[in-house]
C-alpha cells in the first residue's frame, strides 16, 4: 500500500501524533511518502495517481489544487480538497454546518468592521478573518467605539456572537465513527496544557459530531466548542487537527488511515 501526505509544513520531529501515526503505518509495511514542500513545476497533463491514498495536512493553496487535480484523475483523498477548502472558509463552514443542524453562534460576514455598528448593541462580537489560515487579527469587540481601531481588511471579515468561557478550550475530535472530547487550559502554555484531558461525551455532543460529519462528508476533523445558555456551539472546524489529548491517538488514527488505504487500494486493483 502506498500513501502520500501532501503538506506545506514539516512533520514535527517529536511529540507529534501525526509523526507517531506515520511511523506506525511504516511499521505495518505501508510505503508512506511525505511531500512537505511548496508547489513545484507540475505538468498538469501528466498528473497520475501514483498512491492508493492521499492525506492533506496543512497544504498550501497550490498543493490543494494539485490534490483536486489528482482526485479528478481517480485519486482517493482521505480528506477531500473540497472539505479542506470549506473548513478554511469560516463563512462557508458556518453556513454549511448551520444548514446541517449543527449549533453555531450567530454570525455575520462583512467587508468592513464599521458595518457591525448596528449589531454590537446586542452584545460583544468575536472578529476573525474569514480564512482560518490568516489567524492574525482575532479580537473581541465590546462596543462600537472599538470599531475605529480595527485596521482596514484585505479580505472579508467574519464576526461571531461572543460567548464567555471558563478559561477552558473544548474540542471534539472525530476519527472514523468515534468521537472524543478534550478540554485544555486557555491559553495553553505547556505541552501538558496542549494535551489537556479527555471528558465524557453527552448525547448532544455526539449528535453535533454526527451532523458535522454529514455536513462535511468526512469522518476526520476537529471542532472547537464554546458553551452557551442554549448548550454547546461550534465556533471553528479543522480538517486534519493534531488530535492531542485523544487516548491512543496515533494508533487510532493509523488504524483508520490503514483501513481507508486498504479500501482505496482494493478499488484501484479491481
VEXNU-857162 format. One line per 2 residues: number of its first residue (from 0); their letters; for each residue x, y, z of C-alpha. Coordinates in Angstrom, 1 decimal, always signed. Layout:
NUM> a> X/Y/Z ~ ...
This chain:
0> xx> +0.0/+0.0/+0.0 ~ +1.3/+3.5/-0.9
2> xx> +0.1/+6.6/+1.0 ~ +1.1/+10.2/+0.2
4> xx> +0.9/+13.1/+2.7 ~ +0.6/+16.5/+1.0
6> xx> +1.7/+19.2/+3.4 ~ +3.3/+22.6/+3.4
8> xx> +4.8/+22.1/+6.8 ~ +7.4/+19.7/+8.1
10> xx> +6.1/+16.9/+10.3 ~ +7.4/+17.7/+13.8
12> xx> +10.3/+15.6/+15.0 ~ +8.9/+15.0/+18.5
14> xx> +5.7/+14.9/+20.5 ~ +3.6/+14.7/+17.4
16> xx> +0.5/+12.4/+16.9 ~ +1.0/+12.7/+13.1
18> xx> +4.6/+11.6/+13.2 ~ +3.8/+8.7/+15.5
20> xx> +0.9/+7.7/+13.3 ~ +3.1/+7.7/+10.1
22> xx> +5.8/+5.6/+11.9 ~ +3.1/+3.1/+12.9
24> xx> +2.0/+2.9/+9.3 ~ +5.5/+2.3/+8.1
26> xx> +6.0/-0.4/+10.7 ~ +2.9/-2.1/+9.3
28> xx> +4.5/-2.2/+5.8 ~ +2.9/+0.8/+4.3
30> xx> +5.0/+2.9/+1.9 ~ +4.5/+6.5/+3.2
32> xx> +5.7/+9.5/+1.2 ~ +5.6/+12.9/+2.8
34> xx> +5.8/+15.9/+0.5 ~ +6.5/+18.9/+2.7
36> xx> +7.4/+21.4/+0.1 ~ +5.5/+24.2/-1.7
38> xx> +4.2/+23.5/-5.2 ~ +6.9/+22.8/-7.7
40> xx> +6.9/+22.5/-11.5 ~ +4.0/+20.2/-12.3
42> xx> +2.9/+19.1/-15.7 ~ -0.9/+19.1/-15.2
44> xx> -1.5/+16.9/-18.3 ~ +0.8/+14.2/-17.0
46> xx> -0.5/+14.0/-13.4 ~ -1.4/+10.5/-12.3
48> xx> -2.5/+9.0/-9.0 ~ +0.7/+7.1/-8.0
50> xx> -0.6/+6.4/-4.5 ~ -3.5/+4.5/-3.1
52> xx> -4.4/+7.2/-0.6 ~ -3.6/+10.9/-0.3
54> xx> -3.7/+12.8/+3.1 ~ -4.0/+16.6/+3.1
56> xx> -2.2/+18.0/+6.2 ~ -2.0/+21.9/+6.2
58> xx> -1.4/+22.1/+2.4 ~ -0.8/+25.3/+0.6
60> xx> -3.5/+26.5/-1.9 ~ -1.2/+25.2/-4.7
62> xx> -0.9/+21.7/-3.2 ~ -4.7/+21.8/-2.6
64> xx> -5.3/+22.5/-6.3 ~ -2.9/+19.7/-7.3
66> xx> -4.8/+17.3/-4.9 ~ -8.1/+18.3/-6.6
68> xx> -6.5/+17.6/-10.0 ~ -5.3/+14.2/-8.8
70> xx> -8.8/+13.5/-7.4 ~ -10.3/+14.3/-10.8
72> xx> -8.0/+11.6/-12.3 ~ -9.2/+9.0/-9.8
74> xx> -7.1/+9.6/-6.7 ~ -8.6/+8.9/-3.3
76> xx> -8.1/+11.7/-0.8 ~ -8.7/+10.9/+2.9
78> xx> -9.9/+14.4/+3.5 ~ -11.0/+15.8/+0.1
80> xx> -9.8/+19.2/-1.2 ~ -13.4/+20.4/-1.2
82> xx> -13.7/+19.6/+2.5 ~ -10.4/+21.3/+3.3
84> xx> -11.5/+24.4/+1.4 ~ -14.8/+24.5/+3.3
86> xx> -13.1/+24.3/+6.6 ~ -10.7/+27.1/+5.7
88> xx> -13.5/+29.4/+4.9 ~ -15.3/+30.4/+8.1
90> xx> -18.2/+31.8/+6.2 ~ -18.8/+28.7/+4.1
92> xx> -18.1/+26.3/+7.0 ~ -20.5/+28.1/+9.3
94> xx> -23.3/+28.2/+6.7 ~ -22.7/+24.6/+5.9
96> xx> -22.7/+23.4/+9.5 ~ -25.8/+25.5/+10.3
98> xx> -27.7/+24.1/+7.4 ~ -27.0/+20.6/+8.7
100> xx> -28.4/+21.4/+12.1 ~ -25.0/+21.9/+13.9
102> xx> -25.5/+24.6/+16.6 ~ -23.2/+27.6/+15.8
104> xx> -23.1/+31.2/+17.2 ~ -25.0/+33.9/+15.4
106> xx> -22.5/+35.1/+12.7 ~ -22.0/+37.8/+10.1
108> xx> -19.9/+38.3/+7.0 ~ -18.8/+41.9/+6.4
110> xx> -16.3/+43.8/+4.2 ~ -15.6/+46.5/+6.8
112> xx> -15.8/+46.3/+10.6 ~ -17.8/+49.5/+10.6
114> xx> -20.7/+47.5/+9.3 ~ -21.0/+45.9/+12.7
116> xx> -22.0/+49.1/+14.5 ~ -25.7/+48.2/+14.3
118> xx> -25.1/+44.7/+15.7 ~ -22.8/+45.5/+18.7
120> xx> -25.6/+46.9/+20.9 ~ -27.0/+43.4/+21.2
122> xx> -23.7/+42.1/+22.7 ~ -20.0/+41.7/+22.1
124> xx> -18.6/+40.0/+19.0 ~ -15.5/+38.0/+18.1
126> xx> -14.0/+39.4/+14.9 ~ -11.9/+37.0/+12.8
128> xx> -10.5/+36.8/+9.3 ~ -12.8/+34.8/+7.0
130> xx> -10.0/+32.4/+6.2 ~ -8.7/+30.2/+9.0
132> xx> -5.1/+30.3/+7.7 ~ -5.0/+34.0/+8.4
134> xx> -5.1/+33.8/+12.2 ~ -3.8/+37.3/+12.9
136> xx> -6.3/+39.9/+14.0 ~ -8.7/+37.8/+16.0
138> xx> -10.2/+40.1/+18.7 ~ -13.3/+40.7/+20.9
140> xx> -15.3/+43.8/+20.2 ~ -17.3/+45.1/+23.2
142> xx> -18.8/+48.4/+21.8 ~ -19.0/+50.4/+18.6
144> xx> -16.2/+52.8/+19.7 ~ -13.7/+49.9/+19.3
146> xx> -14.5/+49.6/+15.6 ~ -12.4/+52.7/+14.9
148> xx> -9.3/+50.8/+16.0 ~ -9.9/+47.9/+13.6
150> xx> -7.5/+48.3/+10.6 ~ -8.9/+48.0/+7.1
152> xx> -9.2/+44.4/+6.0 ~ -7.6/+42.9/+2.9
154> xx> -10.4/+40.4/+2.7 ~ -13.9/+39.7/+4.0
156> xx> -14.2/+39.7/+7.8 ~ -16.2/+37.2/+9.9
158> xx> -17.9/+38.0/+13.2 ~ -19.5/+35.7/+15.7
160> xx> -21.6/+36.4/+18.7 ~ -19.2/+36.3/+21.8
162> xx> -19.8/+33.7/+24.5 ~ -17.6/+33.9/+27.6
164> xx> -15.7/+30.8/+28.5 ~ -14.3/+29.4/+31.8
166> xx> -10.7/+29.6/+30.5 ~ -11.0/+26.1/+29.0
168> xx> -10.9/+25.2/+25.4 ~ -13.2/+22.4/+24.5
170> xx> -12.7/+20.3/+21.4 ~ -14.3/+17.4/+19.6
172> xx> -12.1/+15.1/+17.5 ~ -13.6/+12.7/+15.0
174> xx> -11.8/+9.6/+13.8 ~ -14.0/+7.3/+11.7
176> xx> -17.1/+6.5/+13.7 ~ -15.5/+7.5/+17.0
178> xx> -15.7/+11.0/+18.7 ~ -13.5/+12.2/+21.5
180> xx> -13.8/+15.2/+23.8 ~ -10.8/+17.1/+25.1
182> xx> -10.6/+20.1/+27.3 ~ -7.5/+22.2/+28.0
184> xx> -6.5/+25.4/+29.8 ~ -6.6/+28.6/+27.8
186> xx> -4.1/+29.9/+26.9 ~ -2.1/+26.6/+26.7
188> xx> +1.5/+27.4/+27.7 ~ +3.0/+24.0/+28.2
190> xx> +2.9/+20.7/+26.3 ~ +0.8/+19.2/+29.2
192> xx> -1.7/+22.1/+28.7 ~ -1.9/+21.4/+25.0
194> xx> -2.6/+17.7/+25.6 ~ -5.3/+18.6/+28.1
196> xx> -7.7/+15.9/+29.4 ~ -10.5/+13.8/+28.0
198> xx> -14.1/+14.5/+29.0 ~ -17.1/+12.3/+28.6
200> xx> -19.5/+13.0/+25.7 ~ -23.1/+13.8/+26.1
202> xx> -25.7/+12.7/+23.6 ~ -25.9/+16.3/+22.4
204> xx> -22.2/+16.3/+21.6 ~ -22.4/+13.0/+19.7
206> xx> -25.3/+14.5/+17.7 ~ -23.1/+17.5/+16.9
208> xx> -20.3/+15.3/+15.7 ~ -22.6/+13.2/+13.6
210> xx> -24.3/+16.2/+12.0 ~ -20.9/+17.8/+11.2
212> xx> -19.7/+14.5/+9.6 ~ -22.7/+14.6/+7.3
214> xx> -22.2/+18.3/+6.5 ~ -18.5/+17.9/+5.7
216> xx> -18.9/+14.5/+4.1 ~ -15.9/+13.4/+6.2
218> xx> -15.2/+11.3/+9.3 ~ -11.9/+13.0/+10.1
220> xx> -12.0/+16.5/+11.6 ~ -11.9/+18.6/+14.8
222> xx> -14.4/+21.0/+16.2 ~ -13.8/+23.9/+18.6
224> xx> -16.6/+24.5/+21.0 ~ -17.9/+27.1/+23.4
226> xx> -20.7/+26.8/+25.9 ~ -23.8/+29.0/+25.8
228> xx> -27.0/+29.2/+27.7 ~ -28.6/+27.1/+25.0
230> xx> -25.8/+24.4/+25.0 ~ -22.5/+23.8/+23.1
232> xx> -21.8/+25.8/+20.0 ~ -19.2/+25.1/+17.2
234> xx> -17.0/+28.1/+16.5 ~ -14.4/+26.6/+14.3
236> xx> -13.7/+23.4/+12.3 ~ -10.3/+21.8/+11.4
238> xx> -9.9/+19.3/+8.5 ~ -6.9/+17.5/+10.0
240> xx> -6.2/+18.5/+13.6 ~ -3.4/+17.4/+15.9
242> xx> -5.6/+15.1/+18.0 ~ -3.7/+15.9/+21.1
244> xx> -5.4/+14.5/+24.2 ~ -7.2/+11.7/+22.3
246> xx> -6.4/+8.4/+24.1 ~ -4.1/+6.3/+21.9
248> xx> -4.5/+8.9/+19.2 ~ -1.6/+7.8/+16.9
250> xx> -2.9/+4.2/+17.0 ~ -6.5/+5.1/+16.4
252> xx> -5.5/+7.5/+13.5 ~ -3.1/+4.9/+11.9
254> xx> -5.8/+2.2/+12.1 ~ -8.3/+4.4/+10.4
256> xx> -5.9/+5.5/+7.7 ~ -4.8/+1.9/+7.1
258> xx> -8.4/+0.8/+6.7 ~ -9.2/+3.6/+4.3
260> xx> -6.0/+3.0/+2.3 ~ -6.8/-0.7/+2.0
262> xx> -10.2/+0.0/+0.6 ~ -8.8/+2.5/-1.8
264> xx> -6.1/+0.1/-3.0 ~ -8.7/-2.7/-3.5
266> xx> -10.7/-0.3/-5.8 ~ -7.6/+0.6/-7.8
268> xx> -6.6/-3.0/-8.5 ~ -10.1/-4.3/-9.1
